[in-house]
Amino acid sequence: MKVTVDEDKCCGAGNCVLLAPEVFDQREDDGIVILLDAEPGEDQHAQVREAAAVCPAGAIEAGERA
């Protein structure tokens, strides 16, 4: 899995961090997403897909590795 985030779209809701804290974090000053792991292990795939699905800004994309 390859994960990308669009910081310009991120609204700082934090759902991604709650669902997959090993993959996502937030900047302290404005809450914008920080991608901690662009290629998470299989054990994180379900959480990352859910985080992408519930992101209110559509800032997360999770797809197969190229």
Predicted model as a PDB file, atoms N, CA, C, CB and O in Angstrom, pLDDT in the B-factor column:
MODEL        1                                                                  
ATOM      1  N   MET A   1       0.842  -1.184   0.000  1.00 96.00           N  
ATOM      2  CA  MET A   1       0.000   0.000   0.000  1.00 96.00           C  
ATOM      3  C   MET A   1       0.880   1.237   0.000  1.00 96.00           C  
ATOM      4  CB  MET A   1      -0.954   0.004   1.214  1.00 96.00           C  
ATOM      5  O   MET A   1       1.891   1.306   0.698  1.00 96.00           O  
ATOM      6  N   LYS A   2       0.472   2.204  -0.795  1.00 98.00           N  
ATOM      7  CA  LYS A   2       1.152   3.503  -0.863  1.00 98.00           C  
ATOM      8  C   LYS A   2       0.155   4.571  -0.402  1.00 98.00           C  
ATOM      9  CB  LYS A   2       1.687   3.807  -2.329  1.00 98.00           C  
ATOM     10  O   LYS A   2      -0.943   4.674  -0.949  1.00 98.00           O  
ATOM     11  N   VAL A   3       0.534   5.352   0.589  1.00 98.00           N  
ATOM     12  CA  VAL A   3      -0.332   6.382   1.148  1.00 98.00           C  
ATOM     13  C   VAL A   3       0.225   7.749   0.795  1.00 98.00           C  
ATOM     14  CB  VAL A   3      -0.467   6.225   2.681  1.00 98.00           C  
ATOM     15  O   VAL A   3       1.427   7.988   0.909  1.00 98.00           O  
ATOM     16  N   THR A   4      -0.654   8.645   0.364  1.00 98.00           N  
ATOM     17  CA  THR A   4      -0.277  10.030   0.133  1.00 98.00           C  
ATOM     18  C   THR A   4      -1.292  10.934   0.821  1.00 98.00           C  
ATOM     19  CB  THR A   4      -0.193  10.342  -1.387  1.00 98.00           C  
ATOM     20  O   THR A   4      -2.453  10.564   0.995  1.00 98.00           O  
ATOM     21  N   VAL A   5      -0.844  12.110   1.207  1.00 98.00           N  
ATOM     22  CA  VAL A   5      -1.730  13.104   1.812  1.00 98.00           C  
ATOM     23  C   VAL A   5      -1.553  14.427   1.089  1.00 98.00           C  
ATOM     24  CB  VAL A   5      -1.444  13.263   3.333  1.00 98.00           C  
ATOM     25  O   VAL A   5      -0.466  14.751   0.610  1.00 98.00           O  
ATOM     26  N   ASP A   6      -2.627  15.176   1.021  1.00 98.00           N  
ATOM     27  CA  ASP A   6      -2.603  16.519   0.435  1.00 98.00           C  
ATOM     28  C   ASP A   6      -2.800  17.502   1.583  1.00 98.00           C  
ATOM     29  CB  ASP A   6      -3.716  16.700  -0.686  1.00 98.00           C  
ATOM     30  O   ASP A   6      -3.923  17.737   2.030  1.00 98.00           O  
ATOM     31  N   GLU A   7      -1.700  18.068   2.052  1.00 97.00           N  
ATOM     32  CA  GLU A   7      -1.763  18.988   3.185  1.00 97.00           C  
ATOM     33  C   GLU A   7      -2.631  20.206   2.887  1.00 97.00           C  
ATOM     34  CB  GLU A   7      -0.365  19.436   3.568  1.00 97.00           C  
ATOM     35  O   GLU A   7      -3.233  20.774   3.799  1.00 97.00           O  
ATOM     36  N   ASP A   8      -2.701  20.611   1.625  1.00 97.00           N  
ATOM     37  CA  ASP A   8      -3.511  21.777   1.271  1.00 97.00           C  
ATOM     38  C   ASP A   8      -5.003  21.512   1.436  1.00 97.00           C  
ATOM     39  CB  ASP A   8      -3.221  22.196  -0.159  1.00 97.00           C  
ATOM     40  O   ASP A   8      -5.770  22.442   1.684  1.00 97.00           O  
ATOM     41  N   LYS A   9      -5.421  20.265   1.303  1.00 98.00           N  
ATOM     42  CA  LYS A   9      -6.831  19.900   1.473  1.00 98.00           C  
ATOM     43  C   LYS A   9      -7.190  19.652   2.939  1.00 98.00           C  
ATOM     44  CB  LYS A   9      -7.149  18.657   0.650  1.00 98.00           C  
ATOM     45  O   LYS A   9      -8.344  19.823   3.333  1.00 98.00           O  
ATOM     46  N   CYS A  10      -6.218  19.256   3.736  1.00 98.00           N  
ATOM     47  CA  CYS A  10      -6.467  18.837   5.119  1.00 98.00           C  
ATOM     48  C   CYS A  10      -7.123  19.957   5.921  1.00 98.00           C  
ATOM     49  CB  CYS A  10      -5.154  18.406   5.794  1.00 98.00           C  
ATOM     50  O   CYS A  10      -6.696  21.110   5.870  1.00 98.00           O  
ATOM     51  N   CYS A  11      -8.170  19.595   6.662  1.00 97.00           N  
ATOM     52  CA  CYS A  11      -8.873  20.562   7.510  1.00 97.00           C  
ATOM     53  C   CYS A  11      -8.564  20.358   8.997  1.00 97.00           C  
ATOM     54  CB  CYS A  11     -10.376  20.460   7.278  1.00 97.00           C  
ATOM     55  O   CYS A  11      -9.092  21.077   9.845  1.00 97.00           O  
ATOM     56  N   GLY A  12      -7.711  19.382   9.309  1.00 97.00           N  
ATOM     57  CA  GLY A  12      -7.284  19.182  10.693  1.00 97.00           C  
ATOM     58  C   GLY A  12      -8.291  18.489  11.583  1.00 97.00           C  
ATOM     59  O   GLY A  12      -8.242  18.649  12.802  1.00 97.00           O  
ATOM     60  N   ALA A  13      -9.208  17.720  11.005  1.00 97.00           N  
ATOM     61  CA  ALA A  13     -10.231  17.042  11.811  1.00 97.00           C  
ATOM     62  C   ALA A  13      -9.634  15.992  12.748  1.00 97.00           C  
ATOM     63  CB  ALA A  13     -11.259  16.386  10.901  1.00 97.00           C  
ATOM     64  O   ALA A  13     -10.142  15.782  13.849  1.00 97.00           O  
ATOM     65  N   GLY A  14      -8.554  15.332  12.313  1.00 97.00           N  
ATOM     66  CA  GLY A  14      -7.870  14.377  13.192  1.00 97.00           C  
ATOM     67  C   GLY A  14      -8.405  12.963  13.168  1.00 97.00           C  
ATOM     68  O   GLY A  14      -7.917  12.117  13.918  1.00 97.00           O  
ATOM     69  N   ASN A  15      -9.394  12.673  12.333  1.00 97.00           N  
ATOM     70  CA  ASN A  15      -9.935  11.312  12.275  1.00 97.00           C  
ATOM     71  C   ASN A  15      -8.859  10.302  11.908  1.00 97.00           C  
ATOM     72  CB  ASN A  15     -11.081  11.238  11.269  1.00 97.00           C  
ATOM     73  O   ASN A  15      -8.851   9.187  12.430  1.00 97.00           O  
ATOM     74  N   CYS A  16      -7.951  10.682  11.013  1.00 98.00           N  
ATOM     75  CA  CYS A  16      -6.900   9.775  10.569  1.00 98.00           C  
ATOM     76  C   CYS A  16      -5.993   9.372  11.731  1.00 98.00           C  
ATOM     77  CB  CYS A  16      -6.074  10.424   9.456  1.00 98.00           C  
ATOM     78  O   CYS A  16      -5.588   8.215  11.837  1.00 98.00           O  
ATOM     79  N   VAL A  17      -5.682  10.318  12.586  1.00 98.00           N  
ATOM     80  CA  VAL A  17      -4.805  10.047  13.723  1.00 98.00           C  
ATOM     81  C   VAL A  17      -5.488   9.103  14.709  1.00 98.00           C  
ATOM     82  CB  VAL A  17      -4.408  11.360  14.426  1.00 98.00           C  
ATOM     83  O   VAL A  17      -4.848   8.218  15.277  1.00 98.00           O  
ATOM     84  N   LEU A  18      -6.773   9.295  14.906  1.00 98.00           N  
ATOM     85  CA  LEU A  18      -7.515   8.416  15.809  1.00 98.00           C  
ATOM     86  C   LEU A  18      -7.596   6.990  15.273  1.00 98.00           C  
ATOM     87  CB  LEU A  18      -8.918   8.961  16.036  1.00 98.00           C  
ATOM     88  O   LEU A  18      -7.522   6.028  16.038  1.00 98.00           O  
ATOM     89  N   LEU A  19      -7.748   6.857  13.952  1.00 98.00           N  
ATOM     90  CA  LEU A  19      -7.897   5.533  13.346  1.00 98.00           C  
ATOM     91  C   LEU A  19      -6.574   4.819  13.099  1.00 98.00           C  
ATOM     92  CB  LEU A  19      -8.634   5.655  12.053  1.00 98.00           C  
ATOM     93  O   LEU A  19      -6.505   3.595  13.218  1.00 98.00           O  
ATOM     94  N   ALA A  20      -5.539   5.551  12.763  1.00 98.00           N  
ATOM     95  CA  ALA A  20      -4.249   4.940  12.410  1.00 98.00           C  
ATOM     96  C   ALA A  20      -3.091   5.787  12.955  1.00 98.00           C  
ATOM     97  CB  ALA A  20      -4.121   4.783  10.866  1.00 98.00           C  
ATOM     98  O   ALA A  20      -2.375   6.418  12.178  1.00 98.00           O  
ATOM     99  N   PRO A  21      -2.903   5.809  14.264  1.00 98.00           N  
ATOM    100  CA  PRO A  21      -1.885   6.675  14.865  1.00 98.00           C  
ATOM    101  C   PRO A  21      -0.446   6.294  14.518  1.00 98.00           C  
ATOM    102  CB  PRO A  21      -2.044   6.663  16.347  1.00 98.00           C  
ATOM    103  O   PRO A  21       0.466   7.098  14.710  1.00 98.00           O  
ATOM    104  N   GLU A  22      -0.233   5.086  14.014  1.00 98.00           N  
ATOM    105  CA  GLU A  22       1.116   4.696  13.609  1.00 98.00           C  
ATOM    106  C   GLU A  22       1.446   5.216  12.211  1.00 98.00           C  
ATOM    107  CB  GLU A  22       1.263   3.173  13.650  1.00 98.00           C  
ATOM    108  O   GLU A  22       2.606   5.209  11.800  1.00 98.00           O  
ATOM    109  N   VAL A  23       0.423   5.667  11.483  1.00 98.00           N  
ATOM    110  CA  VAL A  23       0.605   6.123  10.106  1.00 98.00           C  
ATOM    111  C   VAL A  23       0.458   7.637   9.993  1.00 98.00           C  
ATOM    112  CB  VAL A  23      -0.397   5.434   9.186  1.00 98.00           C  
ATOM    113  O   VAL A  23       1.130   8.267   9.176  1.00 98.00           O  
ATOM    114  N   PHE A  24      -0.424   8.226  10.816  1.00 98.00           N  
ATOM    115  CA  PHE A  24      -0.701   9.660  10.726  1.00 98.00           C  
ATOM    116  C   PHE A  24      -0.479  10.361  12.058  1.00 98.00           C  
ATOM    117  CB  PHE A  24      -2.128   9.892  10.254  1.00 98.00           C  
ATOM    118  O   PHE A  24      -0.639   9.769  13.125  1.00 98.00           O  
ATOM    119  N   ASP A  25      -0.110  11.625  11.974  1.00 98.00           N  
ATOM    120  CA  ASP A  25      -0.022  12.500  13.141  1.00 98.00           C  
ATOM    121  C   ASP A  25      -0.505  13.870  12.680  1.00 98.00           C  
ATOM    122  CB  ASP A  25       1.456  12.562  13.736  1.00 98.00           C  
ATOM    123  O   ASP A  25      -0.856  14.050  11.514  1.00 98.00           O  
ATOM    124  N   GLN A  26      -0.523  14.828  13.592  1.00 98.00           N  
ATOM    125  CA  GLN A  26      -0.934  16.190  13.253  1.00 98.00           C  
ATOM    126  C   GLN A  26       0.101  17.179  13.747  1.00 98.00           C  
ATOM    127  CB  GLN A  26      -2.314  16.515  13.852  1.00 98.00           C  
ATOM    128  O   GLN A  26       0.719  16.988  14.794  1.00 98.00           O  
ATOM    129  N   ARG A  27       0.283  18.255  12.964  1.00 97.00           N  
ATOM    130  CA  ARG A  27       1.168  19.330  13.405  1.00 97.00           C  
ATOM    131  C   ARG A  27       0.535  20.021  14.608  1.00 97.00           C  
ATOM    132  CB  ARG A  27       1.438  20.351  12.252  1.00 97.00           C  
ATOM    133  O   ARG A  27      -0.679  20.220  14.661  1.00 97.00           O  
ATOM    134  N   GLU A  28       1.367  20.376  15.556  1.00 96.00           N  
ATOM    135  CA  GLU A  28       0.846  20.998  16.775  1.00 96.00           C  
ATOM    136  C   GLU A  28       0.277  22.381  16.542  1.00 96.00           C  
ATOM    137  CB  GLU A  28       1.925  21.079  17.807  1.00 96.00           C  
ATOM    138  O   GLU A  28      -0.699  22.762  17.188  1.00 96.00           O  
ATOM    139  N   ASP A  29       0.868  23.144  15.627  1.00 97.00           N  
ATOM    140  CA  ASP A  29       0.446  24.532  15.468  1.00 97.00           C  
ATOM    141  C   ASP A  29      -0.885  24.692  14.745  1.00 97.00           C  
ATOM    142  CB  ASP A  29       1.497  25.289  14.732  1.00 97.00           C  
ATOM    143  O   ASP A  29      -1.651  25.599  15.070  1.00 97.00           O  
ATOM    144  N   ASP A  30      -1.181  23.825  13.763  1.00 97.00           N  
ATOM    145  CA  ASP A  30      -2.422  24.008  13.005  1.00 97.00           C  
ATOM    146  C   ASP A  30      -3.242  22.738  12.790  1.00 97.00           C  
ATOM    147  CB  ASP A  30      -2.100  24.592  11.685  1.00 97.00           C  
ATOM    148  O   ASP A  30      -4.312  22.796  12.185  1.00 97.00           O  
ATOM    149  N   GLY A  31      -2.763  21.602  13.271  1.00 97.00           N  
ATOM    150  CA  GLY A  31      -3.530  20.360  13.174  1.00 97.00           C  
ATOM    151  C   GLY A  31      -3.478  19.670  11.820  1.00 97.00           C  
ATOM    152  O   GLY A  31      -4.172  18.675  11.610  1.00 97.00           O  
ATOM    153  N   ILE A  32      -2.670  20.181  10.900  1.00 98.00           N  
ATOM    154  CA  ILE A  32      -2.582  19.588   9.571  1.00 98.00           C  
ATOM    155  C   ILE A  32      -1.896  18.225   9.666  1.00 98.00           C  
ATOM    156  CB  ILE A  32      -1.815  20.525   8.598  1.00 98.00           C  
ATOM    157  O   ILE A  32      -0.978  18.025  10.462  1.00 98.00           O  
ATOM    158  N   VAL A  33      -2.362  17.299   8.836  1.00 98.00           N  
ATOM    159  CA  VAL A  33      -1.872  15.920   8.851  1.00 98.00           C  
ATOM    160  C   VAL A  33      -0.377  15.830   8.552  1.00 98.00           C  
ATOM    161  CB  VAL A  33      -2.644  15.088   7.845  1.00 98.00           C  
ATOM    162  O   VAL A  33       0.160  16.576   7.733  1.00 98.00           O  
ATOM    163  N   ILE A  34       0.275  14.897   9.237  1.00 98.00           N  
ATOM    164  CA  ILE A  34       1.661  14.525   8.977  1.00 98.00           C  
ATOM    165  C   ILE A  34       1.649  13.034   8.664  1.00 98.00           C  
ATOM    166  CB  ILE A  34       2.612  14.864  10.206  1.00 98.00           C  
ATOM    167  O   ILE A  34       1.133  12.237   9.447  1.00 98.00           O  
ATOM    168  N   LEU A  35       2.207  12.661   7.540  1.00 98.00           N  
ATOM    169  CA  LEU A  35       2.286  11.260   7.154  1.00 98.00           C  
ATOM    170  C   LEU A  35       3.539  10.661   7.774  1.00 98.00           C  
ATOM    171  CB  LEU A  35       2.295  11.098   5.604  1.00 98.00           C  
ATOM    172  O   LEU A  35       4.656  11.062   7.446  1.00 98.00           O  
ATOM    173  N   LEU A  36       3.349   9.697   8.673  1.00 98.00           N  
ATOM    174  CA  LEU A  36       4.474   9.066   9.361  1.00 98.00           C  
ATOM    175  C   LEU A  36       5.016   7.865   8.595  1.00 98.00           C  
ATOM    176  CB  LEU A  36       4.056   8.637  10.754  1.00 98.00           C  
ATOM    177  O   LEU A  36       6.203   7.551   8.685  1.00 98.00           O  
ATOM    178  N   ASP A  37       4.145   7.192   7.838  1.00 98.00           N  
ATOM    179  CA  ASP A  37       4.538   5.964   7.135  1.00 98.00           C  
ATOM    180  C   ASP A  37       3.811   5.886   5.803  1.00 98.00           C  
ATOM    181  CB  ASP A  37       4.233   4.707   7.994  1.00 98.00           C  
ATOM    182  O   ASP A  37       2.620   5.579   5.765  1.00 98.00           O  
ATOM    183  N   ALA A  38       4.517   6.161   4.708  1.00 98.00           N  
ATOM    184  CA  ALA A  38       3.908   6.175   3.380  1.00 98.00           C  
ATOM    185  C   ALA A  38       3.637   4.774   2.841  1.00 98.00           C  
ATOM    186  CB  ALA A  38       4.797   6.922   2.418  1.00 98.00           C  
ATOM    187  O   ALA A  38       2.863   4.609   1.898  1.00 98.00           O  
ATOM    188  N   GLU A  39       4.277   3.760   3.441  1.00 97.00           N  
ATOM    189  CA  GLU A  39       4.054   2.379   3.017  1.00 97.00           C  
ATOM    190  C   GLU A  39       3.859   1.502   4.248  1.00 97.00           C  
ATOM    191  CB  GLU A  39       5.241   1.861   2.153  1.00 97.00           C  
ATOM    192  O   GLU A  39       4.735   0.713   4.604  1.00 97.00           O  
ATOM    193  N   PRO A  40       2.696   1.645   4.900  1.00 98.00           N  
ATOM    194  CA  PRO A  40       2.452   0.895   6.134  1.00 98.00           C  
ATOM    195  C   PRO A  40       2.342  -0.609   5.877  1.00 98.00           C  
ATOM    196  CB  PRO A  40       1.180   1.399   6.807  1.00 98.00           C  
ATOM    197  O   PRO A  40       2.034  -1.047   4.769  1.00 98.00           O  
ATOM    198  N   GLY A  41       2.596  -1.369   6.910  1.00 97.00           N  
ATOM    199  CA  GLY A  41       2.480  -2.825   6.843  1.00 97.00           C  
ATOM    200  C   GLY A  41       1.036  -3.262   6.667  1.00 97.00           C  
ATOM    201  O   GLY A  41       0.097  -2.493   6.877  1.00 97.00           O  
ATOM    202  N   GLU A  42       0.891  -4.518   6.277  1.00 96.00           N  
ATOM    203  CA  GLU A  42      -0.445  -5.065   6.022  1.00 96.00           C  
ATOM    204  C   GLU A  42      -1.364  -4.941   7.226  1.00 96.00           C  
ATOM    205  CB  GLU A  42      -0.341  -6.517   5.616  1.00 96.00           C  
ATOM    206  O   GLU A  42      -2.575  -4.786   7.070  1.00 96.00           O  
ATOM    207  N   ASP A  43      -0.803  -5.009   8.417  1.00 97.00           N  
ATOM    208  CA  ASP A  43      -1.616  -4.911   9.627  1.00 97.00           C  
ATOM    209  C   ASP A  43      -2.272  -3.539   9.784  1.00 97.00           C  
ATOM    210  CB  ASP A  43      -0.766  -5.209  10.842  1.00 97.00           C  
ATOM    211  O   ASP A  43      -3.192  -3.392  10.588  1.00 97.00           O  
ATOM    212  N   GLN A  44      -1.820  -2.540   9.038  1.00 97.00           N  
ATOM    213  CA  GLN A  44      -2.382  -1.192   9.108  1.00 97.00           C  
ATOM    214  C   GLN A  44      -3.313  -0.854   7.945  1.00 97.00           C  
ATOM    215  CB  GLN A  44      -1.271  -0.190   9.157  1.00 97.00           C  
ATOM    216  O   GLN A  44      -3.973   0.185   7.976  1.00 97.00           O  
ATOM    217  N   HIS A  45      -3.380  -1.702   6.927  1.00 97.00           N  
ATOM    218  CA  HIS A  45      -4.127  -1.379   5.708  1.00 97.00           C  
ATOM    219  C   HIS A  45      -5.602  -1.063   5.966  1.00 97.00           C  
ATOM    220  CB  HIS A  45      -4.027  -2.528   4.737  1.00 97.00           C  
ATOM    221  O   HIS A  45      -6.120  -0.089   5.419  1.00 97.00           O  
ATOM    222  N   ALA A  46      -6.273  -1.848   6.769  1.00 97.00           N  
ATOM    223  CA  ALA A  46      -7.703  -1.617   7.021  1.00 97.00           C  
ATOM    224  C   ALA A  46      -7.924  -0.265   7.699  1.00 97.00           C  
ATOM    225  CB  ALA A  46      -8.288  -2.749   7.894  1.00 97.00           C  
ATOM    226  O   ALA A  46      -8.851   0.465   7.348  1.00 97.00           O  
ATOM    227  N   GLN A  47      -7.074   0.066   8.668  1.00 98.00           N  
ATOM    228  CA  GLN A  47      -7.214   1.334   9.374  1.00 98.00           C  
ATOM    229  C   GLN A  47      -6.937   2.517   8.440  1.00 98.00           C  
ATOM    230  CB  GLN A  47      -6.266   1.378  10.581  1.00 98.00           C  
ATOM    231  O   GLN A  47      -7.620   3.538   8.507  1.00 98.00           O  
ATOM    232  N   VAL A  48      -5.936   2.372   7.574  1.00 98.00           N  
ATOM    233  CA  VAL A  48      -5.603   3.454   6.642  1.00 98.00           C  
ATOM    234  C   VAL A  48      -6.732   3.655   5.638  1.00 98.00           C  
ATOM    235  CB  VAL A  48      -4.279   3.152   5.904  1.00 98.00           C  
ATOM    236  O   VAL A  48      -7.094   4.792   5.334  1.00 98.00           O  
ATOM    237  N   ARG A  49      -7.290   2.567   5.122  1.00 98.00           N  
ATOM    238  CA  ARG A  49      -8.418   2.691   4.185  1.00 98.00           C  
ATOM    239  C   ARG A  49      -9.607   3.377   4.849  1.00 98.00           C  
ATOM    240  CB  ARG A  49      -8.839   1.305   3.659  1.00 98.00           C  
ATOM    241  O   ARG A  49     -10.275   4.209   4.235  1.00 98.00           O  
ATOM    242  N   GLU A  50      -9.865   3.024   6.100  1.00 98.00           N  
ATOM    243  CA  GLU A  50     -10.971   3.657   6.824  1.00 98.00           C  
ATOM    244  C   GLU A  50     -10.680   5.145   7.051  1.00 98.00           C  
ATOM    245  CB  GLU A  50     -11.213   2.942   8.177  1.00 98.00           C  
ATOM    246  O   GLU A  50     -11.569   5.985   6.911  1.00 98.00           O  
ATOM    247  N   ALA A  51      -9.442   5.459   7.399  1.00 98.00           N  
ATOM    248  CA  ALA A  51      -9.060   6.864   7.605  1.00 98.00           C  
ATOM    249  C   ALA A  51      -9.268   7.666   6.322  1.00 98.00           C  
ATOM    250  CB  ALA A  51      -7.583   6.968   8.066  1.00 98.00           C  
ATOM    251  O   ALA A  51      -9.767   8.791   6.363  1.00 98.00           O  
ATOM    252  N   ALA A  52      -8.886   7.088   5.188  1.00 98.00           N  
ATOM    253  CA  ALA A  52      -9.073   7.772   3.906  1.00 98.00           C  
ATOM    254  C   ALA A  52     -10.559   7.949   3.606  1.00 98.00           C  
ATOM    255  CB  ALA A  52      -8.389   6.987   2.767  1.00 98.00           C  
ATOM    256  O   ALA A  52     -10.975   8.986   3.089  1.00 98.00           O  
ATOM    257  N   ALA A  53     -11.351   6.938   3.931  1.00 98.00           N  
ATOM    258  CA  ALA A  53     -12.784   6.982   3.640  1.00 98.00           C  
ATOM    259  C   ALA A  53     -13.520   8.024   4.483  1.00 98.00           C  
ATOM    260  CB  ALA A  53     -13.400   5.616   3.871  1.00 98.00           C  
ATOM    261  O   ALA A  53     -14.469   8.646   4.006  1.00 98.00           O  
ATOM    262  N   VAL A  54     -13.091   8.219   5.724  1.00 98.00           N  
ATOM    263  CA  VAL A  54     -13.806   9.144   6.608  1.00 98.00           C  
ATOM    264  C   VAL A  54     -13.212  10.543   6.641  1.00 98.00           C  
ATOM    265  CB  VAL A  54     -13.831   8.593   7.995  1.00 98.00           C  
ATOM    266  O   VAL A  54     -13.754  11.431   7.299  1.00 98.00           O  
ATOM    267  N   CYS A  55     -12.101  10.749   5.937  1.00 98.00           N  
ATOM    268  CA  CYS A  55     -11.485  12.077   5.919  1.00 98.00           C  
ATOM    269  C   CYS A  55     -12.464  13.082   5.308  1.00 98.00           C  
ATOM    270  CB  CYS A  55     -10.144  12.058   5.121  1.00 98.00           C  
ATOM    271  O   CYS A  55     -12.812  12.958   4.133  1.00 98.00           O  
ATOM    272  N   PRO A  56     -12.917  14.080   6.086  1.00 97.00           N  
ATOM    273  CA  PRO A  56     -13.927  15.009   5.574  1.00 97.00           C  
ATOM    274  C   PRO A  56     -13.431  15.871   4.411  1.00 97.00           C  
ATOM    275  CB  PRO A  56     -14.399  15.902   6.688  1.00 97.00           C  
ATOM    276  O   PRO A  56     -14.234  16.378   3.628  1.00 97.00           O  
ATOM    277  N   ALA A  57     -12.111  16.039   4.299  1.00 98.00           N  
ATOM    278  CA  ALA A  57     -11.558  16.873   3.238  1.00 98.00           C  
ATOM    279  C   ALA A  57     -11.071  16.059   2.039  1.00 98.00           C  
ATOM    280  CB  ALA A  57     -10.421  17.700   3.783  1.00 98.00           C  
ATOM    281  O   ALA A  57     -10.686  16.627   1.016  1.00 98.00           O  
ATOM    282  N   GLY A  58     -11.088  14.735   2.162  1.00 98.00           N  
ATOM    283  CA  GLY A  58     -10.593  13.895   1.071  1.00 98.00           C  
ATOM    284  C   GLY A  58      -9.086  14.085   0.851  1.00 98.00           C  
ATOM    285  O   GLY A  58      -8.607  14.022  -0.281  1.00 98.00           O  
ATOM    286  N   ALA A  59      -8.357  14.316   1.925  1.00 98.00           N  
ATOM    287  CA  ALA A  59      -6.928  14.635   1.816  1.00 98.00           C  
ATOM    288  C   ALA A  59      -6.026  13.406   1.778  1.00 98.00           C  
ATOM    289  CB  ALA A  59      -6.518  15.506   2.968  1.00 98.00           C  
ATOM    290  O   ALA A  59      -4.823  13.527   1.552  1.00 98.00           O  
ATOM    291  N   ILE A  60      -6.602  12.218   1.998  1.00 98.00           N  
ATOM    292  CA  ILE A  60      -5.791  10.991   2.078  1.00 98.00           C  
ATOM    293  C   ILE A  60      -6.125  10.079   0.914  1.00 98.00           C  
ATOM    294  CB  ILE A  60      -6.025  10.252   3.422  1.00 98.00           C  
ATOM    295  O   ILE A  60      -7.293   9.842   0.604  1.00 98.00           O  
ATOM    296  N   GLU A  61      -5.077   9.570   0.272  1.00 97.00           N  
ATOM    297  CA  GLU A  61      -5.256   8.565  -0.763  1.00 97.00           C  
ATOM    298  C   GLU A  61      -4.434   7.345  -0.381  1.00 97.00           C  
ATOM    299  CB  GLU A  61      -4.843   9.110  -2.166  1.00 97.00           C  
ATOM    300  O   GLU A  61      -3.272   7.454   0.010  1.00 97.00           O  
ATOM    301  N   ALA A  62      -5.061   6.182  -0.503  1.00 96.00           N  
ATOM    302  CA  ALA A  62      -4.391   4.922  -0.204  1.00 96.00           C  
ATOM    303  C   ALA A  62      -4.626   3.978  -1.375  1.00 96.00           C  
ATOM    304  CB  ALA A  62      -4.909   4.302   1.141  1.00 96.00           C  
ATOM    305  O   ALA A  62      -5.765   3.651  -1.708  1.00 96.00           O  
ATOM    306  N   GLY A  63      -3.549   3.551  -1.984  1.00 92.00           N  
ATOM    307  CA  GLY A  63      -3.672   2.665  -3.133  1.00 92.00           C  
ATOM    308  C   GLY A  63      -2.575   1.627  -3.126  1.00 92.00           C  
ATOM    309  O   GLY A  63      -1.768   1.558  -2.199  1.00 92.00           O  
ATOM    310  N   GLU A  64      -2.555   0.827  -4.163  1.00 86.00           N  
ATOM    311  CA  GLU A  64      -1.529  -0.197  -4.287  1.00 86.00           C  
ATOM    312  C   GLU A  64      -0.200   0.455  -4.621  1.00 86.00           C  
ATOM    313  CB  GLU A  64      -1.910  -1.234  -5.361  1.00 86.00           C  
ATOM    314  O   GLU A  64      -0.151   1.520  -5.235  1.00 86.00           O  
ATOM    315  N   ARG A  65       0.870  -0.196  -4.210  1.00 74.00           N  
ATOM    316  CA  ARG A  65       2.214   0.309  -4.533  1.00 74.00           C  
ATOM    317  C   ARG A  65       2.432   0.259  -6.028  1.00 74.00           C  
ATOM    318  CB  ARG A  65       3.308  -0.506  -3.804  1.00 74.00           C  
ATOM    319  O   ARG A  65       1.982  -0.661  -6.712  1.00 74.00           O  
ATOM    320  N   ALA A  66       3.122   1.252  -6.515  1.00 60.00           N  
ATOM    321  CA  ALA A  66       3.409   1.309  -7.951  1.00 60.00           C  
ATOM    322  C   ALA A  66       4.557   0.408  -8.319  1.00 60.00           C  
ATOM    323  CB  ALA A  66       3.717   2.727  -8.379  1.00 60.00           C  
ATOM    324  O   ALA A  66       4.933   0.334  -9.489  1.00 60.00           O  
TER     325      ALA A  66                                                      
ENDMDL                                                                          
END                                                                             
